[in-house]
Amino acid sequence: MTGNQFHLGIDVGGTFTDAVLIDGDTGRIETAKVPSTPADPSIGFMAALERALEKGGADPRDIAHLVHGTTVATNSLIEGKTPKTAFVTTEGFGDMLEIARQVRPSLYDVHFEKLRPLVPRDLCYEVPERLDARGGVLKPLDEDAVREISGALRTRDVRSVAVCLLHGYANPAHEERVAEILREEDPDLLISVSSSVCPEFREYFRASTCVINACIIPVVGRYLAGIEDGLSRAGVGAELLVMQSNGGVLTAPQAASKPVFMVESGPAAGVVSANFIAGRLGHTDLISFDMGGTTAKAGLILDGRPRVTKEYEVGAQAQPGQGMTRAAGYPIRTPVIDLVEVGAGGGSLAWVDPGGGLRVGPRSAGADPGPMCYGKGGMEPTITDANLVLGRLNPDYFLGGEMALDLDAAAAGIRERCAKPLGLDLTAAAHGIIEIANATMINALRLVTVRRGNDPRDLTMVAFGGAGPLHANRLCEEMRIPALIVPPSPGTASALGLLVTDLRHEFSRTRLMSAEAADLGGVRALFETMEEEGRRTLRHEGAAHEQVEFRRGIELRYVGQSSEVAVTCPGERMDARALADAVRRFHLEHERAYGHGYPEQPVELVNFTVTAIGRISRPRLQRIGSNGTSVEDARTDTRRVFFPDAGGFVETAIYDRVRLRPGHVVVGPAVIEEVDSTTLVQSGYRAAVDDFGHLLIAARRPG
């Protein structure tokens, strides 16, 4: 046992599982990357833990802070691997999940088919009861009918139930009584109640959120229990914390009871990491760009805070992100860091469609078998194979030389599957794969910036993920983003994000009222009730009083609109002046987002929110010192690398990133290699190294 206190973050991705270990005393960072194990992600988790401890010379008992990011919840929905789940709702609303919404992602696509409901119609049960929109009882709950439903659940071998009654957000009494009766009849039944999971109006969205939670409770519960069992056997005593979709963390028991809050656990950590990295350098308006093995993700950070949305869908096979798949998946009304996600990762497959067009993604080779160059049986070329053929990857230095890449296999795959069918040579086909992937990612960047009223020329990009730095410079050039930051060990940056966030819980309530005649006393009481709920939750998780912070918010809309815009409410007072300021900022935000605002129109208050935050001490990170060497001392070799703006293959300088020190400047075209990623510096750009070892990439000034 070393006596030091270590912080450990482990992020399970679709292709690799990453770990970051930080020595709390010295700030020294060790990283580890192992192949993910899709059949049982906990195996990859424990392998990454063991590798990180070995590299850091740490004992399992030295871990003081352990945070985990995972996609197990999302994967279970996408793959349809959810256990038998039932749905209990108000009499007359049993078809709610079948009807869903009368919208579709492509209006004129006559072949579009809705996803099947997560709960089949024969497992949707109706119970006689009725509340009005204010929570008043119109028809009492028929408790005998609930007991009959319980008997039916036993005969159908149902282990998880979602309860969502009409207007349960306004008065949870009937929902809570239904859950109480079901537990009396079957104590082992797992029950999700909509008034606890998502106490907001709009029945289908609330029901969908509750059903998703019910479907994944058994999956996530087993997964986290397996992780905790493995940690116990390994001698790790630190409490397991889990990343949420909103960028905060929560304890494993909380995550097991409300797993719907962690569906975008891993991707959210990447945005948090980008915000932390750029914040140290004084940048507050950012694009987070994370390109891994399966997908690429872009997120927006303004004024030092990631954008958070409640308009999110999960479960579509090809998920290009919000704004591109509306109504293609199952909606979730919980706070999620606003990401646009596209099927363009290093393992995304390149193929020729029946019309003779070259396509890339969204299908991925994943971790098993992986790209053809991995030599694990992959039969279709990928983006990674194309980068290898173009000289951008070193076949002898992938994962620091731990995995050799088969250049001949990559070339043969692209030649047979893409080049010959298209009548192209090998280089042209490989370049085409990269350009198509870049175009897909540029579209995602435009969605998260221009389409949401933000000028990319005012932003800084933070690029990470194993494949992100290979493509980021070209994307910045196309989008006219002036500055690019590539952190050290970009392949494990999402795991770092797990260690620089706080305990966070979101609470919300729907109360429709006019802004002109708002019940300010009732609003204050509502905020105080949610804050007390947050205070109790954080106290239970061990947060001290001085570590607790609350953020209030209101979601507003113009009278007659069907969607809301969220604004924050700074301070603790909620008086007429504070409300007027919130309405003023609503008009400004509406104009920024949609290009128009109507200050003369009446405004309606819809949802009230409280974010309860329990501050966690962040690890201290190291600066790197200069050792008197020149940038030429970091140059290891030259290699022929394809640059289209230079007309083809160019003899290119190769640099070892570990040898780069503060003050060094690498002039493009150049390739900078490190254990978990490779950075491509385009012609006309330069990469400067700062005191923390970040690469700051920008266009060279003339002369």
N, C-alpha and C positions, 0 to 999 in steps of 0.2 A: 504494500500500500504506500503510495507516494506522499500522501498528506495534502496534496493540492485538491482544489475543488474544480471540477470540470463541468462544462456545459456541452451537451450532446444533442444535435438535431439530426433526425433521420427522415429522409423523404423517399417514399416508394413511388417510382415512376413506372411508365409502361414498359420501358426498355432497361433502365438501370435504377438501382437503389443507391442513393447518395447519403453520406454521413459527413457531418462537420463536427469536430471536437475542438473546443476552445478551452485552454488553460485559464481559469479564472484569476490566477495570480499573476501570470506573465503576459497573457493575451496571445500566446502562441497558438496557431491554428494548424490542425492536421485534418486532411480530407481523405475520404475513402469512397470508392465507387465499385460496386459489384453488380453483376447481371441480376435483374429482377427475376422472381420465380412466380409467374402468373398462377400456377396451380395452387400455390400456398405462399402468399406474399410475406408471411411471417418468417419464412426460411431466409429470404433475402434480407429482411430486417435484421435478424440476428447475425447473419454473415457480415453485414455492413457494420454493426455494432462491434463485433469481435475484431474486424480489420482496423477500425478507427482506434480502439483501445490499444491494439498492438502497436500501431504506428505512433501513438501518443505516449506510449509507455505508461499507461494509466491502468488502475485497478477498477473493476466494476463498482466497488464500494466508494470510489472517489467521485462518481457522477452525482452532482448535486441538482442538476436541472436537465430534464429529458423531455424533448418535444418531438412529436411525430406528425408527419403529413402523409396522407394516403389517398388513393383514388378507389379504394375498395368499395365504397358506397356507390359511386358512379358506375363502376364496372359491373356491379351486380345488376343494375338497372339496364345498362346497355346490352349486356349479355343475356338478359331475361332469367337470371339465376336468383330469383326471389322465392321464398317459401309461400305456401298457400296462405292468403290473407283475405279477410272478410271486411265488409264495409257496412256500417249501421248508420242510417239517416232517417230523416223525417218521412212519415207516410206520404207517398205521392212523389218522392224525389229519388226513387231507386234507380232511375235511368240517367242520373246526373253524369256519371263517369262515361257512359256510352255516348251521350249527346255531346259532352265537352263543349267546344266552341264552334261557331259557324264561320270559322276562318281557316285559311290554309296558307302555307308559305309561298306557294306559287299559284296565283289566282287562275291562270289558264291551263294548268297542268291537269289534264283529264285522267292521267294515270296515278295521280296522288292517292295514297291510301293512309288513313290515320293510323297511328300506332294503336295496337289493341290496348284496351284498358288494363291497368295493373291488377284490377279485381274483376273477374268475370261476372256477368249479370246474375248468375245463379248463386253467387256469394254476396250479393248486395241485399241487405235486409232493411225493411221499413218498420218503423215503430210509431204508433199513434201518439202524437204530441204536437204542439204548435206554439211558437212565440211570435210576437210582433217585432217590428224593426227596432223598437226601443227596449226589447227584452221582457215585455209584459206577457203573462201567460194567457194565451187564447184557448188552449186545450191542455189539460194536465197530462203528464207522462203516464202511459199505460205500463206499469211495472210488470204486470203478468206477461205482457207481450215481450218484454226484454228477457224474461226468464225462458220463454219459449225459444227465443233466438239463441240463448245460451245452449239449450239442449240441441238445437240444430247444428251449432258450431262443433259440439263434441262429436256428433255423428259424422261430420265432414272432416274431422281431424284438423281443424283450423287452430293455429297457435298464435296468430297475431291479428288484431282487429283495429280498424280505424273508425272512430266515432265522430261524425260531423252532422249536427242537427241545424235546421234552419234558424238563423239569427243567434247561434250559440255564442258568437263574439260579444253580443250585447248582454247576455245573461247565461253564464255557464252552468247553471244549476241542473238543467235536464241532462246535459252531457256528462256532468260529474256523477249524477245518480245512475245513469246507464253504465258507466265504467264501474261504479261501486257494486252494482248488482252482478255484472259479469264476473268481477273478481270474487264475489261471494260464491258464485256458482262454480268457478274454476280459477283457483288462486294462481295457477301457472300460466294463465293467459296473458300475453303481452298486449297492452292496450295503449293506443295513441288517441288523445282527445284534442280536437281541433282548437278549442278555446285555450289550450295550453301551448300547442305547437304554433298556431297562427291565428291569434284573436282579432282578425280583421274581416271586413265585409267582402262580398263577392263569393258566393257559395262554391262555385266550381274551383276557383283558385285555392280557397281554404281547404276544400275537400281533397284536391290533388296533393297539396302539401302534406296533409295529414296521412293520406294513403301512402305516399312515398315514404314517410317516416315509419309507418307501420310495416311496410314491405322490407325495409332494410334493417329494422331493429334486430331481428334474429341474426342476420349476416354480420353486421357490425359488432353486435354483442359477442358473438363467437370469436370473431377476429381479434377484438381487443382483449378478450379473456385469454386467448392463445398467446398474444404478445406479452401480457402481464405475467403469465405463467413462465414463459421463456426468460423474461427479465428476472423473475424470482429465482429460477434455477441457476441463472448466471451470476447471481449475487448482487444484482443492481437494486438498491433500496430507494432510489429517487422515485417520486410520484410521476406517473406517465401523464403528460399533457398532450392534447391533440389540437391540431390547427383547425380553425373554422373557416368557412367560406368568406366570412367578413373580415378576415385578416387578424383576428384575435385567437387566443387559445382557450380551451376549457379542459376540465379534468376528464379522465377516461370514463368515470361513471356518468357524468353529464353527457358526454358524447354518445355513450351507449344508449341513453334514454331518449335523446333527441338527435339522432344521426343525420337528419335532414339538414342540420346546420353545418355539416362538414362535407357536403357533396363535392365542393371544389376546394378541398383542403390543400392539396399539393400546389395547384396553380396560384392560389391566394398567397402562399408563402413566397413565391417568386416576386410578386408585386411589392410585398412588404420589404423584401430584401433590396429591391431596386430603390425604394424610397429611402431606406437606411443608408445605402451606399452613396447615393447622390446627395442626400441631406448633409452628410459629412463634408461634402465639397461645396455646399452652398446653393445647390440646385433644388428648386421646389416645384417646378413645372416639368413633368417628365412623361416619356413613353417607356413603359416596361416591355421589353421584347425577350421572350423566353422560347427558344427553339430546342426541343429535346429530340428524343428518338421517334415519338409517335405524332406529336402535334406541335404547332407553333402558337403562341399566345401573346396578345398585345393588350396592355392595360394602360389607363390614363391616371396620372397623379397631378392634381392641381393644388397649389398653395400647401404643398407638403402632405396632402391627404389623398389616399387612393379613392377613386370614385366608387361608390357603392350603389347597387341597384337591387330592386326586388323583382324586376322583370327578367326572369331567368327560366330556361328550360333545360331539362336533362332527359336523356334516353334516346335521342335521335342517333341513328347509326353514323351519319356524317354530320358532325356538329360544327358548322362554321361560325357559331357565336351569335350573340344577340343582334337582332336587326337583319339576320340572314336566314334564320330558321324559325321565325315566329310561327307558332302553331305546329311545328314539326315534332315537338317532344312533349314531355309532361311538365307543366308549369309549376314553379316553386315560388312561394311568396315569403321567402326569408332573405335577409340581407346577404348579398353576394358581391364580392369585389367585381366591378364591371370589367369583364374580359371579353375580347373577341378571339375565338379559338378556331383554327383551321387545321385540316388534316395535311400538314406539310412539315413533318419532322424528318430527321435523318433517315428513318426507316420507312418513310412513305414510298409506296410502290409506283414505279413508272410503267405505263402500259399504253398500248395503241388501241383506241376504241374501234367499233365496227365501221365507223365512217372514215377511218384513216387518220384520226387526229391523235397527237401525242398528249397523254394525260398523266398527271402526277397526283397521287392520293385519291380519296382520303384513306384507302386501305393501307395498312402498315404491316411490315414484316415483324414488328414487335421485338421482344427479347428472344423469342424462340420461334423460327430459326434465325431471325435477324437478316440483315443485308447479305447478298451473295458473297461479298468479300470477307465476311466473318468465317466462312468455311463450315457452317453448321447445318448445311442442307437447304439454305434459301435458294429458290428457283426463279425469283423475279428480281430485276434490278431496282435499286432504290436511289434516293438522293445522295446517300453516303457513297454508294458505288460511283455515281457520277462525279462527285468531288474528288474521289481517289483517282479516277481516270484523268481528270483535268490537272492532276499534280498538286492539288491543294492540301491533300492529306499525305502524311508520311507513312507508308505501309509498315515501317519498322518501328514506329514510335506511337502507335495507337495505345491509349491508356498507359503512356510512359513506357511502351515496349512490352507491356504485359500480354497484349493480344496482337499477333501479327495479322495484317490484312492481305488478302489474296488479290493482287492487282489483275492477274490473268483471269480469274473467275469473274471479277467485276466487268472487265472489258468484254469478255465473251457473252455475259448476260445482256449488256446494253447492245452489243452488236446484233445478237440474235433476236432479242425481243423488241428492240426499238429501231436501230439503225437500218437493218435490212428491210423490214416492212415499210419504212418511210423513204427508202432510197437515199439515205444519208450516210456519210462516213461516221466513224466512231466518235470523233471529237465533236462534230456538229450535233450528234444525238445527245451526247453527255451535256453539252452546253445548253441544248434545248430543254433538257430536264431541269437544269438549274434555273433557267430563265422562267419557265412555267411555274416552278415553285416560288420564285421571287415575286412573280406577278400575283400569285395567290396571297402571299404575305403582305404585299403592298396594298392589296384590297382590304385586308384586315386592318392595316394601319390607317387607311383612309376612313374606315368605319369608326374607329375609335377616336379619330381627330376631326377631320373635315366634316364628316356627317353629323358630328355632335357639336359643331360650332367652334372648333378649336383649330388654330393655325399651327401646323407642324413646324413652321419656321421659328416659332417662339418656344420650342420645346427642346429638351435634351433626351437622347435615347440612352437607356441602360440595357446592354445586351448580355445575355447569359444563356445557360443551357449548353449542352455539349456541342450543339451545332450552331447556336446563335451567332457567335463571333465570326464564323465563316461567311455569313450572309449579311450581317448588319451594316457594314460599310456601304455595300451596294444599295441597300434599302434606304439608308440615310441620303445617299446621293440622289436617288430617284425622288424621295419625298422632300428634299431640300431641308432636312433636319441638320442644323449647323454643328452640333456637338454629339459625340458618341463616347460613352464610358464603358469599358470592358473591365470588370473587377478581376482580381486574382482568383484562380480556380473557378472560372465561370460555370463549369459543368456541375458544380455543387452549390451554386449560389442560392438556389431555392431552399436547401437545407440550412444555410446561414439565416435565411429569413425566419425560420422557425424559432431562432434564438433571440430575435430582436423585436419581439412583440409582447403583448400583455394579455392577461385574462380579460375576456370581453363577453358580455351577454347583451342581447338585444331584446327590448320589450316594446310592444306596440298595442294600441287600442284604437278602435274606430269610434268616432263621435262626430257625426255630421252636424255642422252649425255654420251659420252665416258669419263672416268676419265682422260685419257691421254690428251684429247683435250677439256676439260671442259671450258665453257664460264664463267669464274669466275666473271666477271662484271655482267653478267645476273643472276648468282646465288646470288650474294650480293643483287641485286635489288629485286629478288624474296623474299629473307628473309626479307628485309626491308619493302616490301609491306605487307607481312603477319603480321609483327610486328606492323605496323601502324594500321592494321585492328584490331589486338588484343588490342592495346592501346585504340582505340576508344570504343571498346566493354566494356572494363573494366572501362573506364572513365564513360560510361553511367550507369554502375552498381555501381558507387560511389567509386571506388578504387582510392586512391591518387597516385600521380606520384611516390613517394618513396616506395609505396607498390607493384609496378609492376615489374615483372621479366619475362624474356623470356628464353626459352630453344630451341635451334636449333637441328635439326636432319636430317639425310639423310638415305634413304633406298637404298641399293646397291645390286648388284648381279653380278655374272660372266656372261659375254656375252654368250647368248644362254640359260640361266636359265629362269624359269618361275615364280620364287618366289624370294623375297628380304629379306635381313637382315638389321635391323635398327641399326644405331650407332648414338651417340650424337656428337655434334660439340661444344665443350666448347669455351667460349670467343665470341667476337663480330667480329673478323676478319675472312674473308674467302679468304685466299690467297693460294698460291701453297703449302706452308708448312702445313697449316691447312687441306687442301684436302688430302695431302699425309698421314697425321696422321689418317684421317678418313678411308682411304683405308687400312692402316695397321691394324687398329682395326677391320675393316670388315673381313679381313683374319682370325684374331684371334677368333672373335666371330663365324665365320662360322665353324672353326675347333672345337670350344667348343661345338657348338650345334649339329654338324653332324659328328664329328669325323675325319674330313679331311678338308684341305684348299689347295688352289692352288695359292700361291703368284706370280707365273710366268704367270698366266692367266690374260687376259685383264678384266677390271672391268667396269661396267656400272652404272651410277647414274640414279635413276628412280624417286623417290618421295622426295620432300623436305618438311620438317615439322617445324612448330613453335608451341610451347606450351606457351600460355600467362597466367601468374599466377598473381592473385591479392591476396597478403598476408592478411589473417584475423587473428586478435589476438586470440590466443588460451587460453582457460581457465586454471587457475592455479589449479593443483590438490593437494590434501592433503597427507602428510605423516601421518602414524598412530604411536602413541607413545606407548612405553612399559608401562604397568601398574603394573609391579612387580609380575604378576601371572605366574604360570608354565603351561606347556602344558597340564598337568593333569586337570587343572581347566577348560579347554575347552572340556574335555571329558564328554559326556552326558550320554552314555549308551553303551551297546554292543548288537550286533545283529548277527544272523547266516547269513553269506553272502557266496555265492558260488565263490570259486577260483579254477579253474581247475588245476593249478600247485600245489595246496595244497591237491588235491585229492577229493575235494567236499566242503561241507559247513563248514565254520570255524567261530568260535565265534570271532567277529571282533569289534574292538573299533570304536565308532562313535564320531565324533568331531563337535562342533558348530563353524563354521568358524568365526562368529562375535567375538568370544572370543579368537581367535588365535591372538597373538601379535608378533611383530618383535623379532626374535631370537628363537621362538618356532620351534620345529622339530617334525613332525609326522612320525612315522616309520610304514611302511606297513607290513602286510595288514591292511588297514584302510579305513574308509569312512568319508569324510568331507562334511557336509551338510550346505547349505545356502538357502536363500529364493528362488532363481531362478535357482539353479543348484546343482548338487551333484558331488563331485570329488572322484574317486576311486584310491587309492594308492595301487599298486600291491605289492606282497611279493618281498622282495629284493630291494625295493625302499624307499626313504625318501622324505618328503615334508618339506622344510624350508620356513619360512615366512620372507619376507624382509620388509624394512621400509615403503613401499607403500601398504603392505598387499597382495602382490602377493605370490602365492605358487610356489616355485622353486623345481621341482621334478626331481630327478636324482637317478641312481642306487647307493645303499650303497656300500661303499668300503669294501673289505674283512677285517674282524677284527674290 
